């Protein structure tokens, strides 16, 4: 009779048990003895355990040959591949970070360079602030008026274009640019340099002041710079000038070169030694120096009048705007940068436009204006009664145009066929769509808005 049912337990062996006598054969270890190689906490013993054929694990590995070696190397290869992959990712991330930082640094450097090119006219701000109570108010929110002044100073590198009278500056070209509040149109009105106007008393650079006088318009800029020109324009038009830009000769040339030249079509050759330009008739592309000579030319083409010169300037500017928009310059940073570099190096602005961000915002607001709505015209004028070499305004046509600009009303410009003038865009009064001698219905009707002779950016110089 046994203590309990079932197979009795195997005898327990411990390190201190008596060993069999020498020479005595021992029985092979069985699977039932596996627990003998397990330590007290259930983990395998550090010593190699016997295998079924009496060999240790190490011996078994050695006998397994290629298979054993393959198993041993599998894990290190996998780990090495992961490490290599991680190293590649780290180097890629580092390279991208360096590229991003380099691009950001380059972009910032270019931005600061362009921003630093711009000159600020602080003297104009002081003068205008002193006479703020005399200035007209803005009537339409969002509409802007910018006075563009082309300086023909002969100082410095510009001395090649004429005698330097002690660095005196003159306004060879002056344009009042009106930007509609909805930014669907832009109207550029040329103001003749020989127009007889009332010039207010203005401060000179040396601290003295001029007396109020009736004189030709471009004297205002020579007397007191941009501030005097602005006050004269505001006195004449009652249009508030929000901003101003002064552009010099070299800047104009660089801007033309930055867009790879501007196409013109000439009906007759140009040979003007004073403007340093000689051009054949026909279709051609003008670059910097030629373009400047062309827009300055007065004596070597046409009747030599300032009126015809303004017409050519308007046509050229229209072609320039058309090329900038058609070639996508405003949307292409690589093409836009040279234009901005040339522009910022050549302009002097008021404090409201003296940063690259200010100028970019202004240009961006204009980029969607259709080229047919970018219009150029000359203020209604005629020869001055007391001096045929001077001009005077045609009234009430001029005042009507100024009122349209003040109130942000549409201004209609017609491109004359073959250069024929239909109204006071050059001389005489403004025409209208209702001025038809053969109109079969002579009954009175509301007077339509006048149509001014001029051009548009869509027309350009070659149609």
C-alpha positions as CSV (number, residue, x, y, z in Angstrom):
1,X,0.0,0.0,0.0
2,X,1.4,3.4,-1.0
3,X,1.0,6.8,0.5
4,X,-0.6,8.2,-2.7
5,X,-1.8,7.0,-6.0
6,X,0.2,7.4,-9.2
7,X,3.8,7.1,-10.2
8,X,6.3,7.8,-7.4
9,X,8.5,10.8,-7.8
10,X,12.1,10.4,-9.2
11,X,14.8,10.7,-6.6
12,X,16.1,14.2,-6.1
13,X,19.7,14.9,-6.9
14,X,21.7,17.8,-5.4
15,X,25.2,19.0,-5.8
16,X,26.2,17.3,-2.6
17,X,24.8,13.9,-3.5
18,X,27.2,11.0,-3.7
19,X,28.7,10.4,-7.2
20,X,28.8,7.0,-8.7
21,X,32.1,5.1,-8.5
22,X,34.7,5.7,-11.2
23,X,34.2,3.7,-14.4
24,X,30.5,3.3,-13.8
25,X,28.4,4.1,-16.8
26,X,25.7,6.7,-16.3
27,X,22.4,6.7,-17.9
28,X,21.7,9.5,-20.6
29,X,19.7,12.4,-19.4
30,X,16.0,12.2,-20.2
31,X,13.4,14.9,-20.8
32,X,12.2,14.2,-17.3
33,X,15.5,15.5,-16.0
34,X,15.1,18.9,-17.7
35,X,14.0,20.5,-14.5
36,X,17.3,19.6,-13.0
37,X,19.0,22.3,-15.2
38,X,16.6,25.0,-14.0
39,X,17.6,27.2,-11.1
40,X,15.5,28.1,-8.2
41,X,13.7,31.0,-9.9
42,X,12.8,29.0,-13.0
43,X,15.5,30.5,-15.4
44,X,17.8,28.1,-17.3
45,X,21.1,27.4,-15.6
46,X,24.2,29.3,-17.0
47,X,25.8,25.9,-17.8
48,X,25.0,24.3,-21.1
49,X,22.3,21.6,-20.7
50,X,22.6,18.2,-22.3
51,X,20.9,17.5,-25.5
52,X,19.1,14.4,-26.5
53,X,22.2,13.0,-28.2
54,X,24.4,13.8,-25.1
55,X,26.0,16.9,-26.6
56,X,25.9,20.4,-25.2
57,X,24.2,23.3,-27.0
58,X,27.6,24.7,-28.0
59,X,28.6,21.4,-29.5
60,X,25.3,21.2,-31.3
61,X,25.8,24.6,-32.8
62,X,29.3,23.7,-34.0
63,X,28.0,20.6,-35.7
64,X,25.1,22.4,-37.4
65,X,27.5,24.0,-39.8
66,X,26.1,26.7,-42.2
67,X,22.7,26.7,-40.7
68,X,24.1,27.7,-37.3
69,X,26.2,30.5,-38.8
70,X,23.3,31.9,-40.7
71,X,21.1,32.0,-37.6
72,X,23.8,33.7,-35.7
73,X,24.3,36.5,-38.2
74,X,20.7,37.2,-39.0
75,X,20.0,39.6,-36.2
76,X,23.2,41.8,-36.5
77,X,22.4,42.4,-40.2
78,X,18.9,43.5,-39.5
79,X,20.1,45.9,-36.7
80,X,22.8,47.3,-39.0
81,X,20.3,48.0,-41.8
82,X,18.1,49.9,-39.4
83,X,21.0,51.9,-38.1
84,X,22.1,52.8,-41.6
85,X,18.5,53.8,-42.5
86,X,18.3,56.0,-39.5
87,X,21.6,57.6,-40.3
88,X,20.4,58.3,-43.8
89,X,17.3,59.9,-42.5
90,X,19.2,62.1,-40.1
91,X,21.6,63.3,-42.8
92,X,18.7,64.0,-45.1
93,X,16.9,66.0,-42.4
94,X,20.1,67.9,-41.7
95,X,20.6,68.7,-45.3
96,X,17.0,69.9,-45.8
97,X,17.4,72.1,-42.6
98,X,20.6,73.6,-43.9
99,X,18.9,74.3,-47.3
100,X,15.9,75.9,-45.8
101,X,18.0,78.1,-43.5
102,X,20.2,79.0,-46.5
103,X,17.2,79.9,-48.6
104,X,15.6,81.9,-45.7
105,X,18.9,83.7,-45.1
106,X,19.3,84.5,-48.8
107,X,15.7,85.7,-49.0
108,X,16.1,87.9,-46.0
109,X,19.4,89.3,-47.4
110,X,17.7,90.1,-50.8
111,X,14.8,91.7,-49.0
112,X,17.0,93.9,-46.9
113,X,19.1,94.8,-49.9
114,X,16.0,95.9,-51.9
115,X,14.5,97.6,-48.9
116,X,17.8,99.5,-48.3
117,X,17.9,100.8,-51.9
118,X,14.9,103.0,-51.4
119,X,15.5,106.7,-50.5
120,X,13.0,108.6,-48.3
121,X,12.1,112.2,-48.9
122,X,11.7,113.5,-45.4
123,X,11.9,117.1,-46.3
124,X,8.7,116.9,-48.4
125,X,6.8,115.4,-45.4
126,X,7.8,118.4,-43.2
127,X,6.8,120.9,-45.8
128,X,3.5,119.3,-46.5
129,X,2.7,118.9,-42.8
130,X,3.3,122.6,-42.3
131,X,0.6,123.4,-45.0
132,X,-1.8,120.6,-44.2
133,X,-4.7,122.9,-43.6
134,X,-4.4,124.2,-47.2
135,X,-4.4,120.7,-48.7
136,X,-7.6,119.1,-50.2
137,X,-9.2,116.2,-48.5
138,X,-9.5,112.7,-49.8
139,X,-13.1,112.1,-50.9
140,X,-13.2,108.4,-51.8
141,X,-11.9,105.8,-49.4
142,X,-9.5,103.3,-51.1
143,X,-8.8,105.5,-54.1
144,X,-5.2,106.6,-54.3
145,X,-3.3,109.4,-56.2
146,X,0.4,109.1,-56.8
147,X,2.5,111.9,-58.3
148,X,5.2,110.4,-60.5
149,X,8.1,112.9,-61.1
150,X,10.8,112.2,-63.7
151,X,13.9,114.1,-62.5
152,X,16.3,115.3,-65.2
153,X,19.0,116.4,-62.7
154,X,22.4,116.7,-64.4
155,X,24.3,116.1,-61.2
156,X,26.7,113.2,-60.9
157,X,26.5,110.5,-63.6
158,X,23.6,112.3,-65.3
159,X,25.9,115.2,-66.4
160,X,26.2,113.5,-69.9
161,X,22.6,114.6,-70.6
162,X,23.3,118.3,-70.2
163,X,24.9,121.1,-68.3
164,X,25.0,120.7,-64.5
165,X,23.6,123.9,-63.0
166,X,25.0,123.3,-59.5
167,X,23.0,120.1,-59.2
168,X,19.7,121.8,-59.9
169,X,16.8,119.4,-60.4
170,X,14.0,119.7,-63.0
171,X,10.8,117.8,-63.5
172,X,11.2,116.7,-67.1
173,X,8.0,114.5,-66.8
174,X,5.2,114.7,-64.3
175,X,2.3,112.3,-64.2
176,X,-0.7,112.2,-61.8
177,X,-1.6,108.5,-61.4
178,X,-5.1,107.8,-60.1
179,X,-5.8,104.3,-58.9
180,X,-9.5,103.6,-58.6
181,X,-10.8,102.3,-55.2
182,X,-11.9,99.0,-56.8
183,X,-8.5,98.6,-58.5
184,X,-10.2,97.9,-61.8
185,X,-8.7,101.0,-63.5
186,X,-5.6,103.2,-63.4
187,X,-5.5,106.6,-65.1
188,X,-2.2,108.4,-65.7
189,X,-2.6,112.1,-66.5
190,X,0.5,113.9,-67.9
191,X,1.0,117.5,-66.7
192,X,3.0,119.5,-69.3
193,X,6.3,120.9,-68.0
194,X,5.5,124.2,-69.8
195,X,2.0,124.6,-68.3
196,X,1.5,128.0,-66.8
197,X,0.2,127.6,-63.2
198,X,0.1,129.3,-59.8
199,X,3.0,128.1,-57.8
200,X,2.7,128.7,-54.0
201,X,5.6,130.0,-51.9
202,X,7.8,127.0,-51.2
203,X,10.8,126.3,-49.0
204,X,14.2,125.9,-50.7
205,X,16.8,123.3,-49.7
206,X,19.0,126.2,-48.3
207,X,16.3,127.2,-45.9
208,X,15.0,130.3,-47.8
209,X,11.5,130.5,-49.3
210,X,10.2,131.5,-52.7
211,X,7.3,133.9,-53.3
212,X,4.0,132.8,-54.7
213,X,4.1,133.3,-58.5
214,X,2.5,132.5,-61.8
215,X,5.1,130.5,-63.8
216,X,5.7,127.3,-65.8
217,X,4.9,124.1,-63.9
218,X,8.4,122.5,-63.8
219,X,9.8,125.4,-61.9
220,X,8.0,124.2,-58.8
221,X,10.2,121.1,-58.6
222,X,13.3,123.2,-59.1
223,X,12.2,125.7,-56.4
224,X,11.2,123.3,-53.6
225,X,11.4,119.7,-54.8
226,X,8.6,117.2,-54.6
227,X,6.7,119.1,-51.9
228,X,6.5,122.2,-54.0
229,X,5.3,120.2,-57.0
230,X,2.7,118.4,-54.9
231,X,1.3,121.7,-53.5
232,X,1.2,123.1,-57.0
233,X,-0.7,120.1,-58.3
234,X,-3.1,120.1,-55.4
235,X,-3.7,123.9,-55.8
236,X,-4.5,123.4,-59.5
237,X,-6.5,120.2,-59.4
238,X,-8.0,120.1,-55.8
239,X,-7.0,116.4,-56.0
240,X,-5.3,115.1,-52.8
241,X,-1.9,113.6,-53.6
242,X,-1.4,110.5,-51.3
243,X,2.1,109.5,-52.3
244,X,4.9,110.6,-54.6
245,X,7.9,109.0,-56.4
246,X,10.8,110.7,-58.0
247,X,12.6,108.6,-60.6
248,X,15.9,109.6,-62.1
249,X,17.4,108.9,-65.6
250,X,19.6,105.9,-64.6
251,X,16.7,104.2,-62.8
252,X,14.5,104.4,-65.9
253,X,17.2,102.8,-68.1
254,X,17.8,100.0,-65.6
255,X,14.1,99.2,-65.4
256,X,13.8,98.9,-69.2
257,X,16.9,96.6,-69.2
258,X,15.4,94.5,-66.4
259,X,12.4,93.6,-68.6
260,X,14.7,92.9,-71.6
261,X,13.7,96.0,-73.5
262,X,10.5,97.5,-74.8
263,X,9.1,97.2,-78.3
264,X,8.3,100.4,-80.3
265,X,7.1,101.1,-83.8
266,X,8.4,104.3,-85.4
267,X,6.9,105.8,-88.5
268,X,9.9,108.0,-89.0
269,X,13.6,107.9,-87.9
270,X,14.7,109.7,-84.8
271,X,17.9,111.7,-84.8
272,X,18.2,113.9,-81.7
273,X,21.7,114.9,-80.6
274,X,20.5,116.6,-77.5
275,X,18.8,113.4,-76.3
276,X,21.7,111.3,-77.5
277,X,19.5,109.0,-79.6
278,X,19.5,107.9,-83.3
279,X,16.9,105.3,-84.3
280,X,15.7,104.0,-87.7
281,X,12.1,103.9,-88.7
282,X,10.2,100.6,-88.1
283,X,9.6,98.0,-85.5
284,X,12.4,97.5,-83.0
285,X,13.2,96.8,-79.3
286,X,14.7,99.6,-77.3
287,X,17.0,99.0,-74.3
288,X,18.1,101.3,-71.6
289,X,20.1,104.2,-73.2
290,X,18.0,104.1,-76.4
291,X,14.8,104.0,-74.5
292,X,15.8,107.0,-72.3
293,X,16.8,109.0,-75.4
294,X,13.5,108.1,-77.1
295,X,11.3,109.3,-74.3
296,X,13.4,112.5,-73.8
297,X,13.6,113.3,-77.5
298,X,11.9,116.5,-78.5
299,X,13.8,118.1,-81.4
300,X,14.7,115.1,-83.5
301,X,11.1,113.8,-84.1
302,X,7.7,115.2,-85.0
303,X,7.1,119.0,-84.6
304,X,9.5,119.3,-81.7
305,X,6.7,120.1,-79.2
306,X,6.5,118.9,-75.6
307,X,3.0,117.8,-76.4
308,X,4.2,115.2,-78.9
309,X,6.9,114.1,-76.5
310,X,4.3,113.4,-73.8
311,X,2.3,111.3,-76.3
312,X,5.4,109.2,-77.0
313,X,6.1,108.9,-73.3
314,X,2.6,107.6,-72.7
315,X,2.8,105.1,-75.5
316,X,6.1,103.9,-74.3
317,X,4.9,103.5,-70.7
318,X,1.9,101.6,-72.0
319,X,4.1,99.2,-73.9
320,X,6.3,98.8,-70.7
321,X,3.2,97.9,-68.6
322,X,1.9,95.6,-71.2
323,X,5.2,93.7,-71.4
324,X,5.5,93.4,-67.6
325,X,2.0,92.0,-67.3
326,X,2.1,89.7,-70.4
327,X,5.4,88.1,-69.4
328,X,4.2,87.4,-65.9
329,X,7.0,89.4,-64.3
330,X,4.9,90.3,-61.2
331,X,4.2,86.5,-60.6
332,X,7.8,85.3,-61.3
333,X,10.3,86.0,-58.4
334,X,13.3,85.4,-60.7
335,X,12.1,88.0,-63.2
336,X,10.6,90.3,-60.6
337,X,13.8,90.8,-58.6
338,X,15.8,92.6,-61.3
339,X,12.9,94.9,-61.9
340,X,12.5,95.6,-58.2
341,X,16.3,96.1,-57.8
342,X,16.3,98.7,-60.6
343,X,13.2,100.4,-59.4
344,X,14.2,100.6,-55.7
345,X,17.7,102.0,-56.6
346,X,16.2,104.7,-58.7
347,X,13.3,106.1,-56.7
348,X,12.9,108.5,-53.8
349,X,9.5,108.2,-52.1
350,X,7.5,109.6,-49.3
351,X,7.5,107.8,-45.9
352,X,4.3,105.9,-46.9
353,X,6.1,104.0,-49.7
354,X,9.6,103.8,-48.5
355,X,9.7,100.0,-47.8
356,X,9.7,97.1,-50.1
357,X,6.5,95.8,-48.5
358,X,4.7,99.2,-49.2
359,X,5.8,99.2,-52.8
360,X,4.9,95.5,-53.3
361,X,1.4,96.0,-51.8
362,X,0.9,99.0,-54.2
363,X,2.0,97.0,-57.2
364,X,0.1,93.9,-56.2
365,X,-3.1,95.9,-55.9
366,X,-2.6,96.9,-59.6
367,X,-1.6,93.6,-61.1
368,X,-5.1,92.5,-61.9
369,X,-6.1,95.7,-63.7
370,X,-6.9,94.8,-67.3
371,X,-4.4,96.4,-69.7
372,X,-7.2,98.2,-71.5
373,X,-8.1,99.9,-68.3
374,X,-4.6,101.2,-67.7
375,X,-5.0,104.6,-69.4
376,X,-2.7,107.5,-70.4
377,X,-3.8,111.0,-71.4
378,X,-2.7,114.6,-71.2
379,X,-4.6,117.2,-69.2
380,X,-6.7,119.4,-71.6
381,X,-4.4,122.2,-72.7
382,X,-3.7,124.7,-75.4
383,X,-1.0,127.2,-76.3
384,X,-0.7,130.0,-73.8
385,X,-2.3,133.2,-75.2
386,X,0.8,135.3,-74.3
387,X,3.5,132.9,-75.3
388,X,3.0,130.2,-77.9
389,X,5.9,128.3,-76.3
390,X,4.0,127.8,-73.1
391,X,0.7,126.0,-72.3
392,X,-2.5,126.8,-70.4
393,X,-5.4,124.7,-69.3
394,X,-8.6,124.5,-71.4
395,X,-11.6,125.2,-69.2
396,X,-14.0,123.9,-68.1
397,X,-12.7,120.6,-69.6
398,X,-9.6,120.4,-67.3
399,X,-11.7,121.1,-64.1
400,X,-14.2,118.4,-65.2
401,X,-11.3,115.9,-65.5
402,X,-10.0,116.8,-62.1
403,X,-13.5,116.4,-60.6
404,X,-13.7,112.9,-62.1
405,X,-10.4,112.0,-60.4
406,X,-11.4,113.5,-57.1
407,X,-14.7,111.6,-57.0
408,X,-13.2,108.4,-58.4
409,X,-15.5,108.5,-61.5
410,X,-14.7,106.6,-64.7
411,X,-12.5,108.4,-67.2
412,X,-12.9,107.4,-70.8
413,X,-9.9,107.4,-73.0
414,X,-10.0,106.7,-76.8
415,X,-7.0,105.7,-78.8
416,X,-7.0,108.0,-82.0
417,X,-6.5,106.2,-85.3
418,X,-3.2,107.0,-86.9
419,X,-2.3,109.5,-84.2
420,X,-5.2,111.9,-85.1
421,X,-6.3,113.9,-82.1
422,X,-10.0,114.1,-81.3
423,X,-10.0,116.4,-78.4
424,X,-8.1,118.4,-75.8
425,X,-5.9,115.5,-74.9
426,X,-3.4,117.7,-76.7
427,X,-5.1,120.9,-77.8
428,X,-8.7,122.3,-77.6
429,X,-11.7,121.0,-75.6
430,X,-12.6,117.5,-74.7
431,X,-14.8,115.6,-77.1
432,X,-17.7,113.3,-76.3
433,X,-19.5,110.4,-77.9
434,X,-22.4,112.7,-78.7
435,X,-20.4,115.1,-80.9
436,X,-21.5,113.8,-84.3
437,X,-22.3,116.4,-87.0
438,X,-24.5,114.0,-88.9
439,X,-26.6,113.0,-86.0
440,X,-30.2,112.7,-87.4
441,X,-31.7,113.5,-84.0
442,X,-30.8,117.0,-82.9
443,X,-33.0,116.9,-79.8
444,X,-31.1,117.8,-76.6
445,X,-29.9,115.0,-74.4
446,X,-27.9,114.7,-71.1
447,X,-24.3,115.6,-71.7
448,X,-22.3,112.4,-71.8
449,X,-18.9,112.0,-70.0
450,X,-16.1,113.4,-72.2
451,X,-13.8,111.1,-74.0
452,X,-10.1,112.1,-73.9
453,X,-7.5,111.3,-76.5
454,X,-4.8,109.1,-75.2
455,X,-3.7,105.5,-75.2
456,X,-3.9,102.3,-73.1
457,X,-1.5,99.6,-72.1
458,X,-3.4,97.2,-74.3
459,X,-2.6,99.3,-77.3
460,X,1.1,99.9,-76.7
461,X,3.2,101.4,-79.5
462,X,2.7,98.6,-82.0
463,X,-0.9,97.8,-81.4
